[in-house]
Amino acid sequence: MAMANFMDRAASAASRVLTNFKRSAFEDRLAAQVIGVSFDGAAVQSPEGRASLDMIVRLSSRLYPTIALRPLDAKAKDHVPILEFLAKSINPEIELAKTRKAVTVSVVVGSSASRTNCPTFFIGSEGWRAKLSSRGLVGSGKSMNPFGAGAASCFAAANVFRTVFADQLERGDADELIDFSMLTYAQGTRDSDQGLEGTDIGETHLVGLGAIGNGAIWALARTASLKGSLRLVDDEDVDLSNLQRYVLAGQCDVGSPKVDLARAALADTALEVSAHRAKWDGYVSNRKDWMFERVAVALDNAPDRIAVQGALPKWIVNAWTQELDLGVSRHGFDDGRACLACLYLPHEKIKDEDEKMAEELKMPEAQQEIRELLQTNRAVDVGFVERVAKAFDISSEALKEFVGQSVRSFHQRAICGGIVMRLTDGAQPVRAVVPMSFQSALAGIMLAADLVKHASGLLDLRTTSTRINLLRPLASHLHDPKAKDTSGRCICADEDFLAAYRRKYPSCRAR
């Protein structure tokens, strides 16, 4: 058994949500866990059951060093090698408990009884509906709709985490019963029986293929017979630290372009997929056609989101994660409701990258130096690294590997990646928001769900935004109307932008 080689990033994420965080105690708690995943032949024979199993293993293997796969019958036993291979592809050193080693927290997928002497979460789905119970079996449906199944696994992973770290979470009680519709984002509702087969997404752009984008691609790859064109836009490669929450990524994907990872996941679909390794502004500049029918946004900062809105897509769906919650928002532009830019307009002075980096490296006096390093892309030298080590009161030897790298890479890996936090046993927490894997995955699944609902005519939500906090029991009221910005600063209040939008899409005039 060994912690994953991206554990620094996982610890950074946990440090943002756990009280009294100490890195050593965190790892000791993880090492004491055996996360059980029990399943039967009914789950394996169901597309929804297989999707739930796939997602819960992808999520569990990114955090816990020991999991126990427990097949409940002969048909389930045949599926074990597939799940073992998946777990090992994420953390090659993970222990797959073969003996009757005591399970500390269990997840059960299927319709067969499982004897458990530990906290247990039974999960399943029925099309759009995600189901979880701490009381008994729920079963999995037979549709090719992955949204309920994927969400159920995210709810289960969140409940496992809350159970393991209950004493370090405020209101971290487990859910007793969830019957949640990914169609309406409400509990206990009856969903439309309309299938998704043959849904045409037209020309859709997915911008940003990080953790949320991974969750969206996971869902789209499993949605029945989607048609249309999907344009993938992202300029970055997969970094080792990304494995902490990128549900599609394994060890073999490190160093590969994110667009290639996503395209490979969609290879067996009927979608026409094109990969564009570029930032959004560069992609738009090189594109001859500035008509954007439908854009799904999975970016991680406000300026980039505002830039997408500035290109005036016909319709936008946007997903996000924050320190405590996650969500999805839906936007027209000339419909009297908040556009995407309305949600991200700055209301105070925003610190420049060099200022933020200087603060997080504990060297505010070096802001001008860091600005020049960023502008010239010049590598950091031994002296710079030694000064950072001194500021954090750690050995400079531990940071010598970053000599010769760019200051952005140094900051990303040493600070955001959690190396400095490990070296100080959590005494130097990471300031940047680093979500847990189940948070990012659910945000991505919701992004894909709203995209497919919009394309199929099933989207009937009048509220702009929906948000969920997975660090406490599921709330009953999740919709957030998000009022249109009234300051007059937003581009949706600018007559030139409105006129341009109306020329592009005459049928979308405000009613």
Disulfide bonds with the S-S distance in Angstrom:
none
